[in-house]
Amino acid sequence: MKKVIAILLALVMLLSLAACGKDNDPTIPNNNPTGTPSASDPTGNNDPTDPTGGNDPTDPTNGTDDPADNTYMSALELFGKVSYQSATTEDLIKMAPNAYWAFYESIYGMSKESFANDAIIWVNEKLNYYKDTYGADLTVTIQVDSETAVSADELALVKANMQEIKGIDPATISAAYLLGVNYVLNGNTEYEEYQEFHVIQIDGSWYVGGWWAETDYCYSWFAVEKLAEAG
């Protein structure tokens, strides 16, 4: 009888240990109480169905599936700064990807630094106009009024166009959006300027990508080119 009881106790202990091991196994979905990332739960949020990270504060999309959420704002901010407040040659160079500058140099024999040094003169003339009109200490507020994702067919056309005209590898272009943006300037007075343009993601970074024709996207310049136009 004692031998039977001992065997039963051993079985109970073995089953208890097995259950404990399962509860603490970080490789089993929804059995990761510490929130530690694991192979099956890389977000550490115990929800294997949520690939965005759920409430992970380090996730810039805040748990959404929209790749444009909060990611293109740096490009809009740079565009606003260079358009209305102040500009450096480094700012202008940042407004187009390295692949574009390499293509530009191969076509025109001019380095990105030379382009920026020439362009900054005209850009500063425009900035002086805003300073004289609205005050030297302008603040700029960005309001995105509308956002429309470029369709797959349109994106394919953009990729082909960017390759032909700008020397951009289509494989590095992952997304594009048409935005309606209000830039609100506050200085001596308030002024609001509405802009409609595309933003485009190239090799992981976002750029104000151009004012494109609706039919063939033939005007797919980068914003830095438009800003540098004299006249």
N, C-alpha and C positions, 0 to 999 in steps of 0.2 A: 504493500500500500504506500509506504514512504517513497519507494522507488517511482511509483506512478505519479505521486504528487510532485516529486522533484522534476520529473520529465515535463509535466504540465507547466510548472513555474518557469522552466528553461524556455519552453515554447512561447510563453507570454512575454518574457523579457526580450526574446529574439524579435518577435513581432513589433514590440514597442520601439526597439532600436531601429528597425526598418522604417517604421512610420516617421520617426524623428529625422532620419536621414533624408527622406523624401521631402519633408517640410523645409529643410534647410538647403536643399539642392538648388543652387542658383541656375542650373541648366534646365529646370523644369518651369514652363510658363506659369505665372501667377503663384509661384512658390518661392518668392524672393523677397522676404519681409524687410530686408535692409535696404532695398532699392539699389543694390549694387548691379551695375551693368553686367550682362552675361551674354553667352552666345545666342541664346534664344530670346533674351530681353535686353537688347543693347541700350535701351533708353533708361533702364533701371526703374521704370514706372509701373512694373507688374502688368502691363497691358501689351501683349504681343500683337494685338491688332492695330496698335497706334504707332506707325513708323515715324511720326513727326516729333515724338518726344513729349507729348502730352503737356504737362505743366512745367516742363524743364525750362528754368529761367535762362539757360544758356542757348536756347533755341530761338534764333532771331525771327522765325516765322510764328512763334507763340502757338505752336500746335496746329497751324493751318497747312493746307496742301498747296497754297498759292506761292509759287516761287518768286513772285514780284513783291510780296508783302515786305515792306521796310527795307528791301535790298537795293532798290534803285534810288533811294533818297539821297545817297551820297553824291550820285551823279547830278541830281536836280539841285542840290546845294552848291556844288562846284559851279554849275552853270549859272546859278543866281549870283554867286559871288563875283564871278568874272564878268557877268553882264551888267551888274549894277553897283558893285562896291569897290573892288580892287582886283588887280590881276598881276601875276608874275609870269615869267616865261615858263617856269615849272608848272604852273596851273594850266597853261595852254597845252603843254605837252601831255599832261594827264588826261586831256579830253579826247584822246584817240589812242587806240591800242598800239603796241610796239610794231605789230605786223603792218599797220597802216603807214607808220613813219618809215619803215624799211622800204615799203613800196613807193612812197613819195620820193625818197632819196634816189631810188633806182630810176624813176621816171624823170624827175626834174633836176637831179644832181645837187639837191639842197638838203642838208641835214635838218633834223627836227629842231635843233638849237637855232640854226639860221632862220628857219621859218618863224619860230617863236619870237626871235629878236626883231624881225621885220613886222610881224603881226601885232606885237605888243604896242607899237606906236599908234596904230589905228584904234586898237582896243582902248587905250588910255584916252584918246580923244573922245570916244563915246562915253567913257566913265566921267570925264570932266563935265560933259553936258549934264549928266544926271546930278553930279555934285553941285553944279551952278544952279540947277533948277530946283532941286529938292533938299539941298543941304549936304554938307561934307560927311556928317555922321549918319549914314543911312543904315537902317536895319531892314532886313528882308525876311518876310514870312512866306512860306510856301504852302499853298492849298491845292491839293490834287482833286480836281472836280470830277474827272472822268477817267476811266481806265478800261481799255478794250484790248484783249489779247489778240495778237495777230494769228490768224488761222494757219493750219499746217501748210496749205497751198500757198498762202501769202509768204509764210516764212521761207518756203523753198525758193520762191522768187527772190526774196531778199538775199538769201544765201548766194544764189547765182549772180545777182547784181553786185553784191559786195566783193565777190571773187573777181569779177570782170573789171570793175571800175576802181576798187580799192585794194585789191590784192589780199583780201582776207580769206583764210582757209574756211570753207563752209562748215567743216567739222567742229570749229571752235565757237560757232554761233548756236546758242541754245534756246533763246527766247527773245521776243520783242513785244512791246505794248505801245499802243497809241494812247497818249495822255492829253488831257486838257488841264493845264496848270495855271493858277493865278499866282503871280508874284506881287505881293503887297509891300510897297516901299513906304517906310516911315522916316521922315526927316523934318524939315520945316513944315511940310504938309504931307498928306497921305496920297499915294498914287498907286493904282492897281493896273498891272499889265497882264493880259491873258496871252498865254502861249499854247499852241497845240503842236506837238511833235512826237516822235517815236523815241523810246529808249530801247536799247538793244544790249543783250548780254553776250559778250565775246570773251572766251577763255576765262569765264568765271567772274569777270568784272563788268560793270554796267556803264554805258555811255549814252549821252543824249545823241541820238543817232541820225537825226535828220528830219527834213520836211519833205516827205516822199509823195510823188504823184500817185493818185489812187489807182491808176490802171497798170503802170509798169514799174513803179518805184525808181524812175530814172534819175531822181534827184536825191540819191541816198548819201549825201555828204554828211560828215560829222559836224557837230555844232561849232567846233573850233574854226572850221573853214568859213562858215557863215559869219561868225563874229569878226573874222579878220578881213572880210570884204570891205574894200574902200569905196565909198560912194553909196 
